[in-house]
Amino acid sequence: MAVSFDGVNKIITVTTDTEFQLVDIYADAKRWEDDAGNMQYHSPLDATVDLRFTLNYNWRFKPSGYSSGTTISVDGTLVTMGTNAKTTPATVGSQVTWNFDAPATAILVSVGSGLSTEEHDKLMALSEAGESPLYTDGSSVSIPL
């Protein structure tokens, strides 16, 4: 992955690759910040525990060396401070398309039968014994518990 940081101009330059993970760029930013010469600059990115990233203090992504029409995909949830832009155009050359992909959020729902543990165990015992645990009178179903 080719990513570099310019603290003076607040630019994160990406080159070569067309697909990036924000978590990897964040890790690179933290390594860059650890260099004594870079501690004077604001941090380019912050992260929350659930891996949402904030582009800080008007830092922006900038492409370098891409052919015109290239799409650069950045995977992860990225927000900016205020109304700041996420990108800036290349100094010379190509026009690229940026694709910032926030991952889909999944919600897991656990559902049960509504039976108590005792009712469940009795129903399972009847089923395992080969007995039909269900009785019907034609209009309703009952379980002998």
Contacts in CASP RR format, 6 or more apart in sequence:
PFRMAT RR
TARGET T0000
AUTHOR 0000-0000-0000
METHOD contacts of the structure
MODEL  1
MAVSFDGVNKIITVTTDTEFQLVDIYADAKRWEDDAGNMQYHSPLDATVD
LRFTLNYNWRFKPSGYSSGTTISVDGTLVTMGTNAKTTPATVGSQVTWNF
DAPATAILVSVGSGLSTEEHDKLMALSEAGESPLYTDGSSVSIPL
1 16 0 8 1.000
1 17 0 8 1.000
1 20 0 8 1.000
1 24 0 8 1.000
1 25 0 8 1.000
1 28 0 8 1.000
2 14 0 8 1.000
2 15 0 8 1.000
2 16 0 8 1.000
2 17 0 8 1.000
3 12 0 8 1.000
3 13 0 8 1.000
3 14 0 8 1.000
3 15 0 8 1.000
3 20 0 8 1.000
3 24 0 8 1.000
3 25 0 8 1.000
3 28 0 8 1.000
4 12 0 8 1.000
4 13 0 8 1.000
4 15 0 8 1.000
5 11 0 8 1.000
5 12 0 8 1.000
5 13 0 8 1.000
5 28 0 8 1.000
5 29 0 8 1.000
5 32 0 8 1.000
5 38 0 8 1.000
5 44 0 8 1.000
6 12 0 8 1.000
6 13 0 8 1.000
7 38 0 8 1.000
7 41 0 8 1.000
7 42 0 8 1.000
7 44 0 8 1.000
8 41 0 8 1.000
10 41 0 8 1.000
10 42 0 8 1.000
10 44 0 8 1.000
10 57 0 8 1.000
10 58 0 8 1.000
10 59 0 8 1.000
10 60 0 8 1.000
11 59 0 8 1.000
11 60 0 8 1.000
11 61 0 8 1.000
11 62 0 8 1.000
11 88 0 8 1.000
12 25 0 8 1.000
12 29 0 8 1.000
12 44 0 8 1.000
12 59 0 8 1.000
12 60 0 8 1.000
12 61 0 8 1.000
12 62 0 8 1.000
13 61 0 8 1.000
13 62 0 8 1.000
13 63 0 8 1.000
13 64 0 8 1.000
14 20 0 8 1.000
14 61 0 8 1.000
14 62 0 8 1.000
14 63 0 8 1.000
14 64 0 8 1.000
14 72 0 8 1.000
15 63 0 8 1.000
15 64 0 8 1.000
15 65 0 8 1.000
15 66 0 8 1.000
18 66 0 8 1.000
18 70 0 8 1.000
18 71 0 8 1.000
18 72 0 8 1.000
18 73 0 8 1.000
19 72 0 8 1.000
19 73 0 8 1.000
19 75 0 8 1.000
20 72 0 8 1.000
20 73 0 8 1.000
20 74 0 8 1.000
20 75 0 8 1.000
21 74 0 8 1.000
21 75 0 8 1.000
21 76 0 8 1.000
22 45 0 8 1.000
22 51 0 8 1.000
22 53 0 8 1.000
22 74 0 8 1.000
22 75 0 8 1.000
22 76 0 8 1.000
22 77 0 8 1.000
22 78 0 8 1.000
23 47 0 8 1.000
23 51 0 8 1.000
23 76 0 8 1.000
25 45 0 8 1.000
25 74 0 8 1.000
26 45 0 8 1.000
26 47 0 8 1.000
26 53 0 8 1.000
29 43 0 8 1.000
29 44 0 8 1.000
29 45 0 8 1.000
32 38 0 8 1.000
32 44 0 8 1.000
33 39 0 8 1.000
33 41 0 8 1.000
33 43 0 8 1.000
42 56 0 8 1.000
42 57 0 8 1.000
42 59 0 8 1.000
43 56 0 8 1.000
43 57 0 8 1.000
44 55 0 8 1.000
44 56 0 8 1.000
44 59 0 8 1.000
45 53 0 8 1.000
45 54 0 8 1.000
45 55 0 8 1.000
45 56 0 8 1.000
45 59 0 8 1.000
46 53 0 8 1.000
46 54 0 8 1.000
46 56 0 8 1.000
47 53 0 8 1.000
47 54 0 8 1.000
51 76 0 8 1.000
51 77 0 8 1.000
52 77 0 8 1.000
52 78 0 8 1.000
52 79 0 8 1.000
53 76 0 8 1.000
53 77 0 8 1.000
53 78 0 8 1.000
53 79 0 8 1.000
54 78 0 8 1.000
54 79 0 8 1.000
54 80 0 8 1.000
54 81 0 8 1.000
55 61 0 8 1.000
55 78 0 8 1.000
55 79 0 8 1.000
55 80 0 8 1.000
55 81 0 8 1.000
55 84 0 8 1.000
55 86 0 8 1.000
56 81 0 8 1.000
57 81 0 8 1.000
58 81 0 8 1.000
58 84 0 8 1.000
60 84 0 8 1.000
60 85 0 8 1.000
60 86 0 8 1.000
60 87 0 8 1.000
60 88 0 8 1.000
61 74 0 8 1.000
61 86 0 8 1.000
61 87 0 8 1.000
61 88 0 8 1.000
61 98 0 8 1.000
62 87 0 8 1.000
62 88 0 8 1.000
62 89 0 8 1.000
62 90 0 8 1.000
62 91 0 8 1.000
63 70 0 8 1.000
63 72 0 8 1.000
63 87 0 8 1.000
63 89 0 8 1.000
63 90 0 8 1.000
63 94 0 8 1.000
63 96 0 8 1.000
64 90 0 8 1.000
64 91 0 8 1.000
65 90 0 8 1.000
65 93 0 8 1.000
65 94 0 8 1.000
66 72 0 8 1.000
66 90 0 8 1.000
66 94 0 8 1.000
66 96 0 8 1.000
67 94 0 8 1.000
68 93 0 8 1.000
68 94 0 8 1.000
68 95 0 8 1.000
68 96 0 8 1.000
69 94 0 8 1.000
69 95 0 8 1.000
69 96 0 8 1.000
69 97 0 8 1.000
70 94 0 8 1.000
70 96 0 8 1.000
70 97 0 8 1.000
71 96 0 8 1.000
71 97 0 8 1.000
71 98 0 8 1.000
71 99 0 8 1.000
72 96 0 8 1.000
72 97 0 8 1.000
72 98 0 8 1.000
72 99 0 8 1.000
73 99 0 8 1.000
73 101 0 8 1.000
74 98 0 8 1.000
74 99 0 8 1.000
74 100 0 8 1.000
74 101 0 8 1.000
75 101 0 8 1.000
75 103 0 8 1.000
76 100 0 8 1.000
76 101 0 8 1.000
76 102 0 8 1.000
76 103 0 8 1.000
77 102 0 8 1.000
77 103 0 8 1.000
78 86 0 8 1.000
78 100 0 8 1.000
78 102 0 8 1.000
80 86 0 8 1.000
86 98 0 8 1.000
86 100 0 8 1.000
87 98 0 8 1.000
89 95 0 8 1.000
90 96 0 8 1.000
113 120 0 8 1.000
115 123 0 8 1.000
118 145 0 8 1.000
119 143 0 8 1.000
119 145 0 8 1.000
122 145 0 8 1.000
123 133 0 8 1.000
123 143 0 8 1.000
123 145 0 8 1.000
126 132 0 8 1.000
126 133 0 8 1.000
127 133 0 8 1.000
133 143 0 8 1.000
133 144 0 8 1.000
134 141 0 8 1.000
134 142 0 8 1.000
134 143 0 8 1.000
135 141 0 8 1.000
135 142 0 8 1.000
135 143 0 8 1.000
135 144 0 8 1.000
136 142 0 8 1.000
END
